[in-house]
Amino acid sequence: MFFFGINANALEVPELQLTESLQEQKQGNEFLQIIWNTNRVVADVETQVYLKLLGIELTKYSENPNKHFGFFMLDDNSINAFAGSYGYIGVHTGMLLSSDSEAELAGVLSHEISHVTQNHLVRFGEKTDKQTYIMVAGMLAAALVDNSNASQAIAASTVAGTAQQSINFTREHEWEADRIGTKMLEKSGFDPKGMAHFFEKLKDDVNAQEFLLSHPLSINRISDATQRSSRLNGEYRDDSFEYTTIKARLYYHQYKRIKLEKEKDITLYMQAYEAFEGQKYTTAKSYIDQLLLLNTQDASYILAGRIYSKLDKLDQAQQYFLNTKMGESAVYYAVQAYLDNKQIQQGIRLLRPYLKQHTGIYQSHKLLSLLYVENAQLDRAHIHNAEALVLQGRFEKGISRYERAKTTTRSQDLFDVINVKIERLENLIDLYKELP
């Protein structure tokens, strides 16, 4: 949803920053809290991990892959996406559902990533000499909070008097993000026409008004994007099974029914998923067994593992999880299966080393915290609750959880580690307070 675009004549790209300033980090932390405070971050693990991995993959082909990024799927039916301070990028579920291909979704992400790599938010603030961050953060909150009166008040207080003065500048940034994002699509193997196709659909869609307000879209811009992508030809990636199943699941949760697909494997997957959601596990098993004869993608194995776990077939469930690449989604549900079957130690032995080696999502730290509660290790439970809060940008609450961990631990080594974590957060908070 953010205020960035590109002028056809703006062919020179400014020198890029390799690292973010402390001011950007502070604003990013505040922005991150706003995202979580909307209570719209999708809880589904596979959806969040998919978006995170797709975003990270695309950043590798960006103009500045050393930038900090974070990706979130937000439960909102409007067709919208936004880029904020410190590279935090959000995509509404309505955006994903309205996409007709994974290349279109990747096109939206590439566009938002380009806003970050080209420092559009910083450049906008420098040009207008306004409190740009406050404005864009307020607009995000206004778009997502449930209370309509509060939404109007936030929008009025943050945007009044700035929109008209910024419109030419935002169009300039939109053109730049289009051009650079299209290059990213091509380099990453996605059809570069995906972005142009999506823009073409947006201009007549009433559900895309928020996106169009913050991403000015003109006939010339659509034409330029179409012409640019038409000059690029090659063999491009097909839609991944992960993209198709996530889109199908979002459709199911929105409309409370499954959508029959042309592909038999997607239909079988959703029949199994619908039965699983309805706790009809034997029926779900019959569908998933048929699916696995046709399709052995990670998403199929993960759903099979979840179903077999509910049927008290833990060994077979874990074998299905092991058949995947054991990314964070598979690890999460394998550990959840251990927890459901009261095999707490096995769950800890799987998730703890994973989170030591990877920056896990919020849900993974909450799950490990729950495992430690079940294992009567309250010090470590508090630590991972703190880690989850830090991932939400809630540093002071995280410190409070770390302090509780200190009061319950009997390990001097762990006590010292906790002290280091607290000190780092306190130093960061003090540095933020010194900034204007």
C-alpha positions as CSV (number, residue, x, y, z in Angstrom):
1,M,0.0,0.0,0.0
2,F,2.7,2.6,-0.1
3,F,3.2,5.8,-1.8
4,F,5.7,4.9,-4.5
5,G,5.8,4.9,-8.3
6,I,8.3,6.0,-11.5
7,N,8.4,8.6,-14.2
8,A,9.1,7.4,-17.8
9,N,12.0,9.9,-17.9
10,A,13.6,8.8,-14.7
11,L,16.2,6.5,-16.2
12,E,19.0,7.2,-13.7
13,V,18.9,5.3,-10.5
14,P,20.5,7.0,-7.4
15,E,23.4,5.4,-5.6
16,L,22.1,2.6,-3.3
17,Q,22.6,2.3,0.4
18,L,24.1,-1.1,1.3
19,T,23.0,-0.9,4.9
20,E,20.1,0.8,6.7
21,S,20.5,3.7,9.0
22,L,19.6,3.4,12.7
23,Q,16.7,5.8,12.0
24,E,15.3,3.3,9.4
25,Q,15.7,0.4,11.8
26,K,13.8,2.4,14.5
27,Q,11.0,3.2,12.1
28,G,11.0,-0.3,10.9
29,N,10.6,-1.6,14.4
30,E,7.7,0.7,15.0
31,F,6.2,-0.3,11.6
32,L,6.6,-4.0,12.5
33,Q,4.5,-3.4,15.7
34,I,1.8,-1.7,13.7
35,I,1.6,-4.7,11.4
36,W,1.2,-7.1,14.3
37,N,-1.2,-4.8,16.1
38,T,-3.7,-5.1,13.3
39,N,-4.3,-8.7,14.3
40,R,-4.4,-9.5,10.7
41,V,-1.2,-11.5,10.2
42,V,-2.2,-14.9,8.8
43,A,-1.5,-17.6,11.4
44,D,-1.3,-20.4,8.8
45,V,2.3,-21.6,8.9
46,E,2.6,-22.8,5.3
47,T,1.2,-19.5,4.0
48,Q,3.7,-17.4,6.0
49,V,6.7,-19.6,5.2
50,Y,5.8,-19.7,1.5
51,L,5.5,-15.9,1.2
52,K,8.8,-15.5,3.2
53,L,10.7,-17.9,1.0
54,L,9.3,-16.5,-2.2
55,G,10.2,-13.0,-1.1
56,I,13.7,-14.0,-0.1
57,E,14.3,-15.7,-3.4
58,L,13.2,-12.6,-5.3
59,T,15.5,-10.3,-3.3
60,K,18.5,-12.3,-4.5
61,Y,17.8,-10.9,-8.0
62,S,17.1,-7.4,-6.8
63,E,19.3,-4.3,-7.2
64,N,20.4,-4.5,-3.5
65,P,20.0,-8.0,-2.0
66,N,21.9,-6.9,1.2
67,K,18.9,-4.9,2.3
68,H,16.9,-6.1,5.3
69,F,13.5,-7.7,4.4
70,G,10.5,-9.2,6.2
71,F,7.4,-10.6,4.5
72,F,3.9,-10.9,5.9
73,M,0.6,-12.2,4.6
74,L,-2.4,-10.2,6.1
75,D,-5.9,-11.5,6.3
76,D,-7.8,-8.8,4.3
77,N,-10.0,-9.2,1.2
78,S,-8.9,-6.0,-0.5
79,I,-6.4,-6.2,-3.3
80,N,-3.4,-4.5,-1.7
81,A,0.3,-4.8,-0.9
82,F,2.7,-2.4,0.8
83,A,6.3,-1.8,1.5
84,G,7.4,0.0,4.7
85,S,10.4,1.0,6.7
86,Y,13.3,-1.5,7.0
87,G,12.0,-3.6,4.2
88,Y,8.9,-4.9,5.8
89,I,6.5,-6.0,3.0
90,G,2.9,-7.1,3.4
91,V,0.5,-8.8,1.0
92,H,-3.2,-9.0,1.6
93,T,-4.9,-12.3,1.1
94,G,-7.2,-10.6,-1.4
95,M,-4.1,-9.8,-3.5
96,L,-3.1,-13.5,-3.7
97,L,-6.6,-14.7,-4.4
98,S,-7.0,-12.2,-7.2
99,S,-3.8,-13.4,-8.9
100,D,-4.2,-15.8,-11.8
101,S,-0.6,-17.1,-11.7
102,E,2.4,-17.2,-9.4
103,A,4.2,-14.9,-11.8
104,E,1.5,-12.2,-11.0
105,L,2.1,-12.6,-7.2
106,A,5.8,-12.5,-7.8
107,G,5.3,-9.4,-9.9
108,V,3.6,-7.6,-7.0
109,L,6.4,-8.7,-4.6
110,S,9.1,-7.6,-7.0
111,H,7.5,-4.2,-7.3
112,E,7.4,-3.8,-3.5
113,I,10.9,-5.1,-3.1
114,S,12.1,-2.5,-5.7
115,H,10.5,0.2,-3.6
116,V,12.8,-0.9,-0.8
117,T,16.0,-1.4,-2.7
118,Q,15.6,2.0,-4.4
119,N,15.1,3.7,-1.0
120,H,11.8,5.2,-2.1
121,L,10.5,5.8,1.4
122,V,13.7,7.6,2.4
123,R,13.9,9.6,-0.9
124,F,10.3,10.6,-0.5
125,G,11.0,12.0,2.9
126,E,14.0,13.9,1.8
127,K,12.2,15.5,-1.1
128,T,9.0,16.5,0.8
129,D,10.7,17.2,4.1
130,K,7.7,15.7,5.8
131,Q,7.3,13.0,8.5
132,T,6.8,10.4,5.8
133,Y,7.1,7.4,8.0
134,I,4.3,8.6,10.3
135,M,2.1,9.2,7.3
136,V,2.6,5.7,5.7
137,A,2.4,3.9,9.0
138,G,-0.9,5.7,9.8
139,M,-2.2,4.8,6.4
140,L,-1.5,1.1,7.0
141,A,-3.2,1.2,10.3
142,A,-6.2,3.1,8.8
143,A,-6.6,0.4,6.1
144,L,-6.5,-2.5,8.5
145,V,-8.1,-1.6,11.9
146,D,-11.6,-2.9,12.3
147,N,-13.1,0.3,13.8
148,S,-14.2,2.5,10.9
149,N,-14.3,5.7,13.0
150,A,-10.8,5.1,14.2
151,S,-9.8,4.3,10.7
152,Q,-11.1,7.6,9.4
153,A,-9.5,9.5,12.3
154,I,-6.1,8.0,11.7
155,A,-6.3,8.6,7.9
156,A,-7.4,12.2,8.4
157,S,-4.7,13.0,10.9
158,T,-1.8,11.5,8.9
159,V,-2.6,12.2,5.3
160,A,-4.4,15.5,5.2
161,G,-2.6,18.0,3.2
162,T,0.1,15.6,1.8
163,A,-1.5,13.5,-0.8
164,Q,-1.8,16.1,-3.6
165,Q,1.7,17.4,-3.0
166,S,3.2,14.0,-3.3
167,I,1.4,12.5,-6.3
168,N,4.0,13.4,-9.0
169,F,6.8,12.0,-6.9
170,T,4.9,8.8,-6.2
171,R,4.2,8.3,-9.9
172,E,8.0,8.6,-10.5
173,H,8.7,5.9,-8.0
174,E,6.0,3.6,-9.4
175,W,7.6,3.7,-12.9
176,E,10.9,2.9,-11.4
177,A,9.6,0.0,-9.3
178,D,7.8,-1.4,-12.4
179,R,11.0,-1.3,-14.5
180,I,13.3,-2.8,-11.9
181,G,10.7,-5.3,-10.7
182,T,10.2,-6.7,-14.3
183,K,14.0,-7.3,-14.5
184,M,13.8,-9.2,-11.2
185,L,11.0,-11.4,-12.5
186,E,13.0,-12.3,-15.6
187,K,16.2,-13.1,-13.6
188,S,14.3,-15.3,-11.1
189,G,12.6,-17.4,-13.9
190,F,9.1,-16.0,-13.6
191,D,7.2,-14.7,-16.6
192,P,8.0,-11.0,-16.6
193,K,4.5,-10.4,-18.1
194,G,3.1,-11.3,-14.7
195,M,3.4,-7.8,-13.4
196,A,1.8,-6.2,-16.5
197,H,-1.1,-8.7,-16.6
198,F,-1.8,-7.9,-12.9
199,F,-1.8,-4.2,-13.5
200,E,-4.2,-4.6,-16.4
201,K,-6.7,-6.3,-14.2
202,L,-6.4,-3.8,-11.4
203,K,-7.6,-0.8,-13.3
204,D,-11.2,-2.0,-13.4
205,D,-11.4,-3.8,-10.0
206,V,-13.3,-2.0,-7.2
207,N,-11.5,-4.1,-4.6
208,A,-8.2,-2.6,-5.6
209,Q,-8.9,1.0,-4.7
210,E,-6.5,1.1,-1.7
211,F,-3.7,-0.2,-3.8
212,L,-4.4,2.3,-6.6
213,L,-4.5,5.2,-4.2
214,S,-1.1,4.4,-2.9
215,H,0.3,3.0,-6.2
216,P,-0.9,5.5,-8.9
217,L,-1.7,3.6,-12.1
218,S,-2.1,5.2,-15.5
219,I,-2.9,3.9,-19.0
220,N,0.7,4.9,-20.0
221,R,2.1,2.9,-17.1
222,I,0.2,-0.2,-18.0
223,S,1.2,0.2,-21.7
224,D,4.8,0.7,-20.8
225,A,4.9,-2.4,-18.5
226,T,3.2,-4.5,-21.2
227,Q,5.6,-3.3,-24.0
228,R,8.6,-3.8,-21.7
229,S,7.7,-7.4,-20.8
230,S,6.6,-8.3,-24.3
231,R,10.2,-7.8,-25.5
232,L,11.3,-10.6,-23.1
233,N,10.8,-14.2,-24.1
234,G,12.0,-17.5,-22.7
235,E,11.0,-20.6,-20.8
236,Y,9.4,-19.5,-17.5
237,R,8.4,-21.3,-14.4
238,D,5.1,-23.0,-14.0
239,D,2.9,-22.3,-11.0
240,S,4.3,-24.2,-8.0
241,F,2.1,-26.7,-6.1
242,E,2.6,-24.6,-3.0
243,Y,1.2,-21.5,-4.6
244,T,-1.8,-23.3,-6.0
245,T,-2.6,-25.1,-2.7
246,I,-2.2,-22.0,-0.6
247,K,-4.5,-20.1,-2.9
248,A,-7.0,-22.9,-2.8
249,R,-6.9,-23.0,1.0
250,L,-7.4,-19.3,1.3
251,Y,-10.4,-19.6,-1.0
252,Y,-11.8,-22.4,1.2
253,H,-11.5,-20.4,4.4
254,Q,-13.1,-17.3,2.8
255,Y,-16.0,-19.0,1.1
256,K,-16.4,-22.1,3.3
257,R,-16.3,-24.4,0.3
258,I,-13.7,-25.9,-2.0
259,K,-13.3,-24.8,-5.6
260,L,-13.2,-27.7,-8.0
261,E,-10.0,-27.3,-10.1
262,K,-9.0,-28.6,-13.5
263,E,-6.0,-30.4,-12.0
264,K,-7.0,-33.6,-10.2
265,D,-4.2,-33.4,-7.7
266,I,-5.4,-30.0,-6.5
267,T,-9.0,-31.2,-6.2
268,L,-7.8,-34.3,-4.2
269,Y,-5.6,-32.1,-2.0
270,M,-8.6,-29.8,-1.1
271,Q,-10.9,-32.7,-0.6
272,A,-8.4,-34.1,1.9
273,Y,-7.9,-30.7,3.5
274,E,-11.7,-30.0,3.8
275,A,-12.2,-33.4,5.5
276,F,-9.2,-32.7,7.8
277,E,-10.6,-29.3,8.8
278,G,-13.9,-31.0,9.5
279,Q,-12.1,-33.6,11.7
280,K,-13.1,-36.4,9.4
281,Y,-9.7,-37.9,9.5
282,T,-10.5,-41.3,7.9
283,T,-12.1,-39.6,4.9
284,A,-9.2,-37.3,4.7
285,K,-6.8,-40.3,4.7
286,S,-8.7,-41.8,1.7
287,Y,-8.2,-38.6,-0.3
288,I,-4.6,-38.1,0.7
289,D,-3.7,-41.7,-0.2
290,Q,-5.1,-41.1,-3.7
291,L,-3.2,-37.8,-4.0
292,L,0.1,-39.3,-3.1
293,L,-0.2,-41.7,-6.0
294,L,-0.2,-38.6,-8.3
295,N,1.7,-36.0,-6.4
296,T,4.7,-36.1,-4.1
297,Q,5.2,-32.4,-3.5
298,D,6.1,-31.1,0.0
299,A,2.6,-29.7,0.5
300,S,1.0,-33.2,-0.1
301,Y,3.4,-34.9,2.3
302,I,2.8,-32.2,5.0
303,L,-0.9,-32.7,4.8
304,A,-0.5,-36.5,4.8
305,G,1.6,-36.2,8.0
306,R,-0.9,-34.0,9.7
307,I,-3.7,-36.4,8.8
308,Y,-1.9,-39.6,9.9
309,S,-0.9,-37.9,13.1
310,K,-4.6,-37.3,14.0
311,L,-5.2,-41.0,13.3
312,D,-2.5,-41.9,15.9
313,K,-0.2,-43.2,13.2
314,L,2.8,-41.1,14.4
315,D,5.6,-43.2,12.9
316,Q,4.0,-43.0,9.4
317,A,3.2,-39.3,9.9
318,Q,6.8,-38.6,10.7
319,Q,8.0,-40.5,7.6
320,Y,5.8,-38.3,5.5
321,F,7.4,-35.2,7.0
322,L,10.8,-36.6,6.4
323,N,10.0,-37.1,2.8
324,T,9.9,-33.3,2.4
325,K,12.9,-31.0,2.2
326,M,12.2,-30.4,5.9
327,G,11.7,-26.7,5.6
328,E,10.1,-24.8,8.4
329,S,6.6,-25.8,7.6
330,A,7.4,-29.5,7.7
331,V,9.5,-29.1,10.8
332,Y,6.7,-27.2,12.5
333,Y,4.0,-29.8,11.8
334,A,6.3,-32.7,12.6
335,V,6.9,-31.1,16.0
336,Q,3.2,-30.4,16.4
337,A,2.6,-34.1,15.8
338,Y,5.0,-35.0,18.5
339,L,3.3,-32.6,20.9
340,D,-0.2,-34.0,20.0
341,N,1.1,-37.5,20.7
342,K,2.8,-36.5,24.0
343,Q,6.3,-37.1,22.8
344,I,7.7,-33.8,24.1
345,Q,11.4,-34.6,24.1
346,Q,11.3,-35.7,20.4
347,G,9.6,-32.4,19.5
348,I,12.3,-30.4,21.4
349,R,15.1,-32.3,19.8
350,L,13.8,-31.5,16.3
351,L,12.7,-27.8,16.7
352,R,15.4,-26.5,19.1
353,P,18.4,-27.1,16.7
354,Y,16.3,-25.9,13.7
355,L,15.7,-22.5,15.4
356,K,19.4,-22.3,16.4
357,Q,20.3,-22.5,12.7
358,H,17.5,-20.5,11.2
359,T,15.5,-17.3,11.8
360,G,12.2,-19.0,12.5
361,I,8.8,-17.4,12.3
362,Y,6.8,-16.3,15.3
363,Q,4.7,-19.5,15.4
364,S,7.8,-21.7,15.6
365,H,9.1,-20.0,18.7
366,K,5.6,-20.1,20.3
367,L,5.5,-23.9,19.6
368,L,8.9,-24.5,21.2
369,S,7.9,-22.4,24.2
370,L,4.8,-24.6,24.6
371,L,7.0,-27.8,24.4
372,Y,9.2,-26.4,27.2
373,V,6.1,-25.7,29.3
374,E,5.0,-29.3,28.9
375,N,8.6,-30.4,29.8
376,A,8.6,-28.2,32.9
377,Q,11.5,-26.1,31.6
378,L,9.9,-22.7,32.4
379,D,13.1,-20.8,31.9
380,R,13.5,-21.9,28.3
381,A,9.7,-21.5,27.7
382,H,10.0,-17.8,28.8
383,I,13.1,-17.4,26.5
384,H,11.2,-18.5,23.4
385,N,8.2,-16.4,24.3
386,A,10.6,-13.5,24.5
387,E,12.1,-14.4,21.1
388,A,8.5,-14.5,19.6
389,L,7.8,-11.0,21.0
390,V,11.1,-9.7,19.6
391,L,10.1,-10.9,16.2
392,Q,7.0,-8.7,16.6
393,G,9.1,-5.7,17.4
394,R,7.9,-5.7,21.0
395,F,11.3,-5.3,22.6
396,E,10.2,-4.1,26.1
397,K,7.8,-7.0,26.4
398,G,10.5,-9.3,25.3
399,I,12.8,-8.0,28.0
400,S,10.1,-8.6,30.6
401,R,9.9,-12.3,29.4
402,Y,13.7,-12.6,29.5
403,E,13.6,-11.3,33.1
404,R,11.1,-13.9,34.0
405,A,13.4,-16.5,32.5
406,K,16.2,-15.3,34.8
407,T,14.1,-15.8,37.9
408,T,13.3,-19.4,37.0
409,T,16.6,-20.7,35.6
410,R,19.1,-22.7,37.7
411,S,21.7,-22.6,35.0
412,Q,24.4,-20.0,35.4
413,D,25.3,-20.3,31.7
414,L,21.7,-19.8,30.7
415,F,21.5,-16.9,33.1
416,D,24.5,-15.2,31.5
417,V,23.1,-15.8,28.0
418,I,19.8,-14.2,29.0
419,N,21.7,-11.2,30.4
420,V,23.4,-10.7,27.1
421,K,20.1,-10.8,25.2
422,I,18.6,-8.2,27.6
423,E,21.6,-5.9,27.3
424,R,21.5,-5.9,23.6
425,L,17.8,-5.0,23.5
426,E,18.2,-2.3,26.2
427,N,21.1,-0.8,24.2
428,L,19.0,-0.8,21.1
429,I,16.0,0.9,22.9
430,D,18.3,3.5,24.3
431,L,19.8,4.3,20.8
432,Y,16.2,4.6,19.4
433,K,15.3,7.0,22.2
434,E,18.2,9.3,21.2
435,L,16.9,9.6,17.7
436,P,14.5,12.4,16.7
